[in-house]
Structure formats: C-alpha cells, structure tokens
C-alpha cells in the first residue's frame, strides 16, 4: 500500500512555518530503517530493534505518521489504538531529526495524527513522558490547551517496572476528549 497524505486540504501550515514544505504521510514498510535510525540518533528515545520499526510501519501505519523533507524521512510519531480502550490512541514515540528540531514539526505531526484519528472515534490521546522531558511535556500541554482538552497526569511506571533499574519513571498523560478540529 502506498503512503497516503495525512493533511486535509482545509488544514495548511502557517506561511511563516519553516517546515511548511515537509510532507506528512502514513509510514510505509520501507520507512522502518529510517525510523530506527532517527530513534537511535535522538540519543533520548528507548531504541527498539530495527525489526520492530519495520513491523510497526506494516502493522500500525494507520496510527502513525512520518514527516518527509524532499522525500526523505525527517520525523515520525508511532502510535496504536489501545485494545482495551478503543476510544484511545497511544503515542509510543516521537522523533524529529536534528536539522528539523525547533520548528514545530513534532506538534504538526501530532495535530495531523489527531485530525485523522478523532473522526474515527478515537477521542483520547495517551502518552508516557519521563519527568525530565520538558520538550514532550510542553508539546502535549500545548496540544491539550489548543484543543480545549483536559490533560490529566498520573504515575504509570516506576523504576521498579524496568529490569535494569536505570530507567526513569514514566508519567501517563491522558488528553481528551478531543473533538474534530475542522
């Protein structure tokens, strides 16, 4: 299946956005290695196996987004719908290549993903964020604020939930209910 554009024709980036030429699409099977590279190069994400990113692009492309600049992947969000809560989509990882950071691309990808999933009945967004991840905290807070949604935070995983004990706790962010932006 070919990658499909995700942005609706009525939703355009502001003219002053430096990432306006970046296209947002569903990931394709061929994007797996680049998603793995971006996760590895971020130096902050938990890096999964290359196989898992390729599998993700196959099985969860409808709940994920890849950003392309001149055809090359430069950012991604991976996510899935929670099986026990079909009204909730969970954002697994967000990554933006170094050269595209600080331009609002992560937020633009998040908006695009929500705009696609909310009309399908997915009214809540969940993600986990470590306490020191100020960029993700700010992005999710601005998303909730701009969408007029509640943002509830609660502890989800403590250090004791990770085998090496060196992983920071993860705080669950739950945003919603999200309504159609259009």
Secondary structure as GFF3:
##gff-version 3
##sequence-region A 1 182
A	DSSP	beta_strand	23	25	.	.	.	ID=ss1
A	DSSP	three_ten_helix	29	31	.	.	.	ID=ss2
A	DSSP	alpha_helix	32	42	.	.	.	ID=ss3
A	DSSP	alpha_helix	50	59	.	.	.	ID=ss4
A	DSSP	three_ten_helix	61	63	.	.	.	ID=ss5
A	DSSP	beta_strand	65	69	.	.	.	ID=ss6
A	DSSP	beta_strand	72	81	.	.	.	ID=ss7
A	DSSP	beta_strand	88	96	.	.	.	ID=ss8
A	DSSP	three_ten_helix	98	100	.	.	.	ID=ss9
A	DSSP	alpha_helix	105	117	.	.	.	ID=ss10
A	DSSP	three_ten_helix	118	120	.	.	.	ID=ss11
A	DSSP	beta_strand	124	130	.	.	.	ID=ss12
A	DSSP	alpha_helix	134	147	.	.	.	ID=ss13
A	DSSP	beta_strand	150	157	.	.	.	ID=ss14
A	DSSP	three_ten_helix	159	161	.	.	.	ID=ss15
A	DSSP	beta_strand	170	176	.	.	.	ID=ss16
###
